[in-house]
Amino acid sequence: MMILLFFLFIALWAYMLFIGHHSICHLQKLKNYSNDKIHNSKVSIIIAVRDGEKEIEKTIDSILNSNYSQIELIVVNDRSTDRTFEIIERKKVNYTKLNSVNIQKLPEGWLGKVHALKCGAEIATGDYLLFMDADIEINTKVINQALNLCDHFKLDHLGVIPNFIKGDFLLNLTLSNATIFFAASNRPWLTIEERRFDFARGVGAFNLVKNDFFKKTEGFSWLKMEIADDIALSILIAKNNGRSLLALASDDGPSVQFYDNFWAMVKGFEKNSYGGMANYKFSVAIIIFLLSWILLFFPIFALFSKDNPILFSLGLIYYLLNLIFSWSISKQIKSSILEVFLIPLGLFFQGMILFRAAILCHLNNGIYWRGNHYSLDTLKRECRVKIRF
């Protein structure tokens, strides 16, 4: 019975690895869309920032000291308690293309970031809205590549998975594996017409939306309590019959220092992993957590079963599959072979992070984000987007 179970386990794992590899190979790559064609579409870049004095000046300079002329940068200060707004206002003296919004009070029933993005979008005048995080490094070649890709597929939305600036090993390992399975959740091997709207995926680092189309949707009012606002934005576009696509960054970016280290990522995911991965269902969080244990420890158990050569051989096959997969995929997502080879460990960490976030959410009766507490009942009631994987 044990051998049969492990054989079925190996077959399932081989299928999962194939889907992960298949997904990464089918993602569009920005680098494939030449800069020979120079766009003149106006792009409104909207950044919502809270307490970002350490990175916001560098981000403003990198965007506006660029060779893409049709840029409007809107930085929304979301109730910062540091020098963020002072820095933004000082930079406006040197940059005529920089606009700002200063939010001092959050309306009832809104998440702070979603409300800030809404305020930025309301004053944007571009043909496209580009929603970005405050710590993104971007070469404006990327904007031109993204617009060329949008033209090629006639897109209304484009999300781009960024290059992650390396941190400690555990951080790199977890992010590499998260990238693979996030891509798989998008079903990129399907055409835009074949893909269900709830498989659309957006990315907070680079979410590009056609402004005219966005104005025809329910807008941010429909997303006001969505923790995974970047994914929810793409689903909003797709459910209104918009054309949405997910792509991989080019060498020119976008790039992001996602977190400084693994523990910072664990803390950062407290607010959104439970809703984003389990839709606030504790049973789902437990199942994912248990599966992550099985994926990590079951093959290790098999390798120590030397008195059972069949089970031992199946364990070796498991790790051989990992090795083949890691060799192939590491080049495409710019991770080391070891980081991808240890994909079961990365999934285990993701399961631990999710389970921890679920427990904290129930203990705190909700989440704390940007200085506000949102109750679990409110999050469950107001969360309209059910993310499918």
Buried (B, 14 or more C-beta within 10 A) or exposed (E): EEBEEBBEBBEEBBEBBEBBBBBBEBBBBBBEBEBEEEBEBBBBBBBBBBBBBEBBBEBBEBBBEBEBEBBBBBBBBBBBEEBBBEBBBEBBEEBEBBBBBBBEEBEEEBBBBBBBBBBBBEBBEBBBBBBBBBBBBBBBBBBBBBBBBBEEBEBBBBBBBBBBEBBBBBBBBBBBBBBBBBBBBBBBBEEBEEBEBBBBBBBBBBBBBBBEBBEEBEBBEBBBBBBBBBBBBBBBBBBBEBBBBBBBBBEBBBBBEBBEEBEBBBEBBBBBBBBBBBBBBBEBBBEBBEEBBBBBEBBEEBBEBEEBEEBBEBBEBBBEBBEEBBEBBBEBBBBBBEBBBBBBBBBBBBBBBBBBBBEBBBEBEBBEBBEEEBEBEBBBEBBBBEBEE
